[in-house]
Amino acid sequence: MSNLYDRHRAVLPEWLALYYREPLEITHGEGRHVWDADGNRYLDFFGGILTTMTAHALPEVTKAVAEQAGRIIHSSTLYLNRPMVELAERIATLSGIPDARVFFTTSGTEANDTALLLATAYRGSSQILAMRNSYHGRSFSTVGITGNRSWSPTGLSPLHTLYVHGGVRTRGPYAQYSDERFIEACVADLEDLLGHTRDVAALIAEPIQGVGGFTAPPDGLYAAFRQVLDRHGILWISDEVQTGWGRTGEHFWGWQAHGQAGPPDILTFAKGIGNGMSIGGVVAREEVMNSLDANSISTFGGSPVTMAAGLANLGYLLDHDLQGNARRVGGLLIERIRAAAAGVDAVREVRGRGLMIGVELTRPGTDLAHPEAAAAVLETARENGLLLGKGGGHNTSTLRIAPPLSLTVAEAEEGASILEQALHAL
């Protein structure tokens, strides 16, 4: 392993982050488990950053990939593509957006990049509203609208970005308010902000902030925002790269927690739909999607192989009610983790929905971030057979827990027990 690590460091960028003091080479997986090059088995509670959504080596997906690869791997969007049309039809219906059009990309970054292109072209404006502590990708345009300093390496941007308060419920100037008062204060902040600018193109927001540490506003915030946005003609982009496909349990899409606003004008997705295959995409109202007045294609977006994987994966998810499983098993898991964290001084908050759970760690007795504690828990959990993620707007001091949606009750108990040991080892 050390030889591979040395080779990695010699040829890849320094800023390409790796977990663990001794980085892990994962060689294969099955179900909710993966194995490393030394033969160690781990319960996977991060799913390759929320991307292995259903299960590792899911037979239905691997079979669909193999069969499609045996026919044709690539054609580009210059030709009719049956799997792409079929997956687009299913996603358009599921999106809730009327008269929806779907454009496929290869990643969430590219999906958000496309959404920004659509919104700015449609509105004739380069001004974007984004949420503080947000993350939307690693391209030049998306780091320019990312409100999490740890993941935004440059302030240069082709866009003029204004940041709105409300994505983090338990920090900031309104944290002590009731949910109702919190929403009122955030709406007042938005109204004030819009009073100092003009012709904003769109608000882009993650219903639950992913890299930001699985933080979320009270239900209804984006519905209240939508009333303000609509008065100004501003579009709403819901970034569902991490919240989509039923992961939150209660809803298929994260925006539905704010459902009284109706569906967003633009929805972006990626990660879990391909179960590891590179699929991203954008859903938008017809008039927004078709507002571009120049030709465009995609060489790799909508690839026959990835579309076949997406169709098989989505079919499995719906047929086996994995959203319902996320709600049931996720509810048990978060309560088990809250019980495990009780009495651990470094745990500030356990939060989340479905199988999207965050454990924020701070220095005992304070609200100061404790990234060393998060790193220590990651190491101890790994030593005991559990893989976790981390994130957060305050120096990556939040543990991120997002297993495949087929997680069983027994596996949830096993993971919670390992996490409990790691937390108490602090």
PyMOL commands that set and color helices and strands:
alter all, ss='L'
color gray80, all
select helices_A, chain A and resi 2-11+47-50+59-71+82-95+108-123+140-143+149-151+179-194+221-232+254-261+271-274+286-289+304-319+322-341+371-383+409-424
alter helices_A, ss='H'
color red, helices_A
select strands_A, chain A and resi 26-30+33-36+41-44+100-105+127-131+160-164+202-205+235-239+266-269+280-285+347-353+356-361+386-387+389-391+398-401
alter strands_A, ss='S'
color yellow, strands_A
deselect
rebuild
show_as cartoon
